[in-house]
Amino acid sequence: MISLSDYLILSSIIFCIGLVGIFINRKNIITLLMCVELILAAVNTNFIAFSHFLGNEAGQIFVFFILTVAAAEVAIGLAILTLMFRNRGSIDIDITSSLKG
């Protein structure tokens, strides 16, 4: 039987990988978006694990909302990146600093 601590350890490893990816990679926007998705997956794992072991369905409902927000984030983020690549020819983060306004 898999215990709650096993899920929490797995979730913390995934969260740390996402966090390290954000701090190490500051040049590629697509990699940053993937690291944010890893962090959201770690949070979802925690919600599901606690929901299962406590016998409460509220955590699973929160996961559906998080997945909805994550899907919208990816769709909008990739649309912005596609437009940036069309207009500027690159998706380098240094170029995005010119979008302040």
CNS distance restraints for C-alpha pairs under 8 A (distance, minus, plus):
assign (resid   2 and name CA) (resid   6 and name CA) 6.46 0.50 0.50
assign (resid   2 and name CA) (resid   7 and name CA) 7.79 0.50 0.50
assign (resid   3 and name CA) (resid   7 and name CA) 6.99 0.50 0.50
assign (resid   4 and name CA) (resid   8 and name CA) 6.31 0.50 0.50
assign (resid   4 and name CA) (resid  49 and name CA) 6.52 0.50 0.50
assign (resid   4 and name CA) (resid  50 and name CA) 7.50 0.50 0.50
assign (resid   4 and name CA) (resid  53 and name CA) 7.02 0.50 0.50
assign (resid   5 and name CA) (resid   9 and name CA) 6.01 0.50 0.50
assign (resid   6 and name CA) (resid  10 and name CA) 6.22 0.50 0.50
assign (resid   7 and name CA) (resid  11 and name CA) 6.02 0.50 0.50
assign (resid   7 and name CA) (resid  45 and name CA) 7.17 0.50 0.50
assign (resid   7 and name CA) (resid  46 and name CA) 7.16 0.50 0.50
assign (resid   7 and name CA) (resid  49 and name CA) 6.41 0.50 0.50
assign (resid   8 and name CA) (resid  12 and name CA) 6.05 0.50 0.50
assign (resid   8 and name CA) (resid  45 and name CA) 7.88 0.50 0.50
assign (resid   8 and name CA) (resid  46 and name CA) 6.38 0.50 0.50
assign (resid   8 and name CA) (resid  49 and name CA) 7.75 0.50 0.50
assign (resid   9 and name CA) (resid  13 and name CA) 6.22 0.50 0.50
assign (resid  10 and name CA) (resid  14 and name CA) 6.30 0.50 0.50
assign (resid  11 and name CA) (resid  15 and name CA) 6.06 0.50 0.50
assign (resid  11 and name CA) (resid  41 and name CA) 7.99 0.50 0.50
assign (resid  11 and name CA) (resid  42 and name CA) 4.65 0.50 0.50
assign (resid  11 and name CA) (resid  43 and name CA) 7.18 0.50 0.50
assign (resid  11 and name CA) (resid  45 and name CA) 6.03 0.50 0.50
assign (resid  11 and name CA) (resid  46 and name CA) 6.45 0.50 0.50
assign (resid  12 and name CA) (resid  16 and name CA) 6.04 0.50 0.50
assign (resid  12 and name CA) (resid  42 and name CA) 6.83 0.50 0.50
assign (resid  13 and name CA) (resid  17 and name CA) 6.20 0.50 0.50
assign (resid  14 and name CA) (resid  18 and name CA) 6.32 0.50 0.50
assign (resid  14 and name CA) (resid  38 and name CA) 6.37 0.50 0.50
assign (resid  14 and name CA) (resid  39 and name CA) 6.87 0.50 0.50
assign (resid  14 and name CA) (resid  41 and name CA) 7.72 0.50 0.50
assign (resid  14 and name CA) (resid  42 and name CA) 5.70 0.50 0.50
assign (resid  15 and name CA) (resid  19 and name CA) 6.18 0.50 0.50
assign (resid  15 and name CA) (resid  38 and name CA) 6.48 0.50 0.50
assign (resid  15 and name CA) (resid  39 and name CA) 4.85 0.50 0.50
assign (resid  15 and name CA) (resid  41 and name CA) 7.95 0.50 0.50
assign (resid  15 and name CA) (resid  42 and name CA) 5.35 0.50 0.50
assign (resid  15 and name CA) (resid  43 and name CA) 7.79 0.50 0.50
assign (resid  16 and name CA) (resid  20 and name CA) 5.96 0.50 0.50
assign (resid  16 and name CA) (resid  39 and name CA) 7.95 0.50 0.50
assign (resid  17 and name CA) (resid  21 and name CA) 6.04 0.50 0.50
assign (resid  17 and name CA) (resid  35 and name CA) 7.67 0.50 0.50
assign (resid  17 and name CA) (resid  38 and name CA) 7.63 0.50 0.50
assign (resid  18 and name CA) (resid  22 and name CA) 6.34 0.50 0.50
assign (resid  18 and name CA) (resid  34 and name CA) 7.90 0.50 0.50
assign (resid  18 and name CA) (resid  35 and name CA) 4.36 0.50 0.50
assign (resid  18 and name CA) (resid  36 and name CA) 6.40 0.50 0.50
assign (resid  18 and name CA) (resid  37 and name CA) 7.80 0.50 0.50
assign (resid  18 and name CA) (resid  38 and name CA) 5.26 0.50 0.50
assign (resid  18 and name CA) (resid  39 and name CA) 5.44 0.50 0.50
assign (resid  19 and name CA) (resid  23 and name CA) 6.41 0.50 0.50
assign (resid  19 and name CA) (resid  35 and name CA) 6.91 0.50 0.50
assign (resid  19 and name CA) (resid  36 and name CA) 7.99 0.50 0.50
assign (resid  19 and name CA) (resid  39 and name CA) 7.20 0.50 0.50
assign (resid  20 and name CA) (resid  24 and name CA) 5.94 0.50 0.50
assign (resid  21 and name CA) (resid  25 and name CA) 5.77 0.50 0.50
assign (resid  21 and name CA) (resid  31 and name CA) 7.73 0.50 0.50
assign (resid  21 and name CA) (resid  32 and name CA) 7.17 0.50 0.50
assign (resid  21 and name CA) (resid  35 and name CA) 5.92 0.50 0.50
assign (resid  22 and name CA) (resid  26 and name CA) 6.87 0.50 0.50
assign (resid  22 and name CA) (resid  31 and name CA) 7.99 0.50 0.50
assign (resid  22 and name CA) (resid  32 and name CA) 5.70 0.50 0.50
assign (resid  22 and name CA) (resid  35 and name CA) 6.15 0.50 0.50
assign (resid  22 and name CA) (resid  36 and name CA) 7.78 0.50 0.50
assign (resid  25 and name CA) (resid  31 and name CA) 7.38 0.50 0.50
assign (resid  25 and name CA) (resid  32 and name CA) 7.14 0.50 0.50
assign (resid  26 and name CA) (resid  32 and name CA) 7.59 0.50 0.50
assign (resid  26 and name CA) (resid  93 and name CA) 7.29 0.50 0.50
assign (resid  27 and name CA) (resid  92 and name CA) 5.98 0.50 0.50
assign (resid  27 and name CA) (resid  93 and name CA) 5.43 0.50 0.50
assign (resid  27 and name CA) (resid  94 and name CA) 7.55 0.50 0.50
assign (resid  28 and name CA) (resid  32 and name CA) 6.52 0.50 0.50
assign (resid  28 and name CA) (resid  91 and name CA) 7.33 0.50 0.50
assign (resid  28 and name CA) (resid  92 and name CA) 6.19 0.50 0.50
assign (resid  28 and name CA) (resid  93 and name CA) 6.60 0.50 0.50
assign (resid  29 and name CA) (resid  33 and name CA) 6.28 0.50 0.50
assign (resid  29 and name CA) (resid  91 and name CA) 6.97 0.50 0.50
assign (resid  29 and name CA) (resid  92 and name CA) 7.11 0.50 0.50
assign (resid  29 and name CA) (resid  93 and name CA) 6.53 0.50 0.50
assign (resid  30 and name CA) (resid  34 and name CA) 6.30 0.50 0.50
assign (resid  31 and name CA) (resid  35 and name CA) 6.20 0.50 0.50
assign (resid  32 and name CA) (resid  36 and name CA) 6.31 0.50 0.50
assign (resid  33 and name CA) (resid  37 and name CA) 6.29 0.50 0.50
assign (resid  33 and name CA) (resid  74 and name CA) 7.51 0.50 0.50
assign (resid  33 and name CA) (resid  77 and name CA) 7.96 0.50 0.50
assign (resid  34 and name CA) (resid  38 and name CA) 6.30 0.50 0.50
assign (resid  35 and name CA) (resid  39 and name CA) 6.37 0.50 0.50
assign (resid  36 and name CA) (resid  40 and name CA) 6.31 0.50 0.50
assign (resid  37 and name CA) (resid  41 and name CA) 6.10 0.50 0.50
assign (resid  37 and name CA) (resid  70 and name CA) 7.23 0.50 0.50
assign (resid  38 and name CA) (resid  42 and name CA) 6.26 0.50 0.50
assign (resid  39 and name CA) (resid  43 and name CA) 6.40 0.50 0.50
assign (resid  40 and name CA) (resid  44 and name CA) 6.15 0.50 0.50
assign (resid  40 and name CA) (resid  66 and name CA) 7.57 0.50 0.50
assign (resid  40 and name CA) (resid  70 and name CA) 7.72 0.50 0.50
assign (resid  41 and name CA) (resid  45 and name CA) 6.14 0.50 0.50
assign (resid  42 and name CA) (resid  46 and name CA) 6.40 0.50 0.50
assign (resid  43 and name CA) (resid  47 and name CA) 6.30 0.50 0.50
assign (resid  44 and name CA) (resid  48 and name CA) 6.14 0.50 0.50
assign (resid  44 and name CA) (resid  63 and name CA) 5.60 0.50 0.50
assign (resid  44 and name CA) (resid  66 and name CA) 7.57 0.50 0.50
assign (resid  45 and name CA) (resid  49 and name CA) 6.01 0.50 0.50
assign (resid  46 and name CA) (resid  50 and name CA) 6.09 0.50 0.50
assign (resid  47 and name CA) (resid  51 and name CA) 5.93 0.50 0.50
assign (resid  47 and name CA) (resid  59 and name CA) 4.82 0.50 0.50
assign (resid  47 and name CA) (resid  60 and name CA) 6.63 0.50 0.50
assign (resid  47 and name CA) (resid  62 and name CA) 7.47 0.50 0.50
assign (resid  47 and name CA) (resid  63 and name CA) 6.82 0.50 0.50
assign (resid  48 and name CA) (resid  52 and name CA) 6.03 0.50 0.50
assign (resid  48 and name CA) (resid  59 and name CA) 5.85 0.50 0.50
assign (resid  48 and name CA) (resid  60 and name CA) 5.73 0.50 0.50
assign (resid  48 and name CA) (resid  63 and name CA) 7.43 0.50 0.50
assign (resid  49 and name CA) (resid  53 and name CA) 6.16 0.50 0.50
assign (resid  50 and name CA) (resid  54 and name CA) 5.80 0.50 0.50
assign (resid  50 and name CA) (resid  59 and name CA) 7.08 0.50 0.50
assign (resid  51 and name CA) (resid  55 and name CA) 5.79 0.50 0.50
assign (resid  51 and name CA) (resid  56 and name CA) 5.02 0.50 0.50
assign (resid  51 and name CA) (resid  57 and name CA) 5.75 0.50 0.50
assign (resid  51 and name CA) (resid  58 and name CA) 6.75 0.50 0.50
assign (resid  51 and name CA) (resid  59 and name CA) 4.96 0.50 0.50
assign (resid  51 and name CA) (resid  60 and name CA) 6.49 0.50 0.50
assign (resid  52 and name CA) (resid  56 and name CA) 6.73 0.50 0.50
assign (resid  52 and name CA) (resid  57 and name CA) 7.64 0.50 0.50
assign (resid  57 and name CA) (resid  61 and name CA) 6.54 0.50 0.50
assign (resid  58 and name CA) (resid  62 and name CA) 6.38 0.50 0.50
assign (resid  59 and name CA) (resid  63 and name CA) 6.35 0.50 0.50
assign (resid  60 and name CA) (resid  64 and name CA) 6.62 0.50 0.50
assign (resid  61 and name CA) (resid  65 and name CA) 6.71 0.50 0.50
assign (resid  62 and name CA) (resid  66 and name CA) 6.20 0.50 0.50
assign (resid  63 and name CA) (resid  67 and name CA) 6.04 0.50 0.50
assign (resid  64 and name CA) (resid  68 and name CA) 6.19 0.50 0.50
assign (resid  65 and name CA) (resid  69 and name CA) 6.29 0.50 0.50
assign (resid  66 and name CA) (resid  70 and name CA) 6.04 0.50 0.50
assign (resid  67 and name CA) (resid  71 and name CA) 6.07 0.50 0.50
assign (resid  68 and name CA) (resid  72 and name CA) 6.32 0.50 0.50
assign (resid  69 and name CA) (resid  73 and name CA) 6.07 0.50 0.50
assign (resid  70 and name CA) (resid  74 and name CA) 6.17 0.50 0.50
assign (resid  71 and name CA) (resid  75 and name CA) 6.19 0.50 0.50
assign (resid  72 and name CA) (resid  76 and name CA) 6.12 0.50 0.50
assign (resid  73 and name CA) (resid  77 and name CA) 5.82 0.50 0.50
assign (resid  74 and name CA) (resid  78 and name CA) 5.93 0.50 0.50
assign (resid  75 and name CA) (resid  79 and name CA) 6.16 0.50 0.50
assign (resid  76 and name CA) (resid  80 and name CA) 6.19 0.50 0.50
assign (resid  77 and name CA) (resid  81 and name CA) 6.18 0.50 0.50
assign (resid  78 and name CA) (resid  82 and name CA) 6.02 0.50 0.50
assign (resid  79 and name CA) (resid  83 and name CA) 6.31 0.50 0.50
assign (resid  80 and name CA) (resid  84 and name CA) 6.13 0.50 0.50
assign (resid  81 and name CA) (resid  85 and name CA) 6.07 0.50 0.50
assign (resid  81 and name CA) (resid  91 and name CA) 6.52 0.50 0.50
assign (resid  82 and name CA) (resid  86 and name CA) 6.23 0.50 0.50
assign (resid  83 and name CA) (resid  87 and name CA) 6.16 0.50 0.50
assign (resid  84 and name CA) (resid  88 and name CA) 5.76 0.50 0.50
assign (resid  84 and name CA) (resid  89 and name CA) 7.24 0.50 0.50
assign (resid  84 and name CA) (resid  90 and name CA) 7.05 0.50 0.50
assign (resid  84 and name CA) (resid  91 and name CA) 6.37 0.50 0.50
assign (resid  85 and name CA) (resid  89 and name CA) 4.61 0.50 0.50
assign (resid  85 and name CA) (resid  90 and name CA) 4.98 0.50 0.50
assign (resid  85 and name CA) (resid  91 and name CA) 5.68 0.50 0.50
assign (resid  90 and name CA) (resid  95 and name CA) 7.84 0.50 0.50
assign (resid  91 and name CA) (resid  95 and name CA) 7.13 0.50 0.50
assign (resid  91 and name CA) (resid  96 and name CA) 7.62 0.50 0.50
assign (resid  92 and name CA) (resid  96 and name CA) 6.93 0.50 0.50
assign (resid  93 and name CA) (resid  97 and name CA) 6.90 0.50 0.50
assign (resid  94 and name CA) (resid  98 and name CA) 7.87 0.50 0.50
assign (resid  95 and name CA) (resid  99 and name CA) 7.83 0.50 0.50
assign (resid  96 and name CA) (resid 100 and name CA) 7.84 0.50 0.50
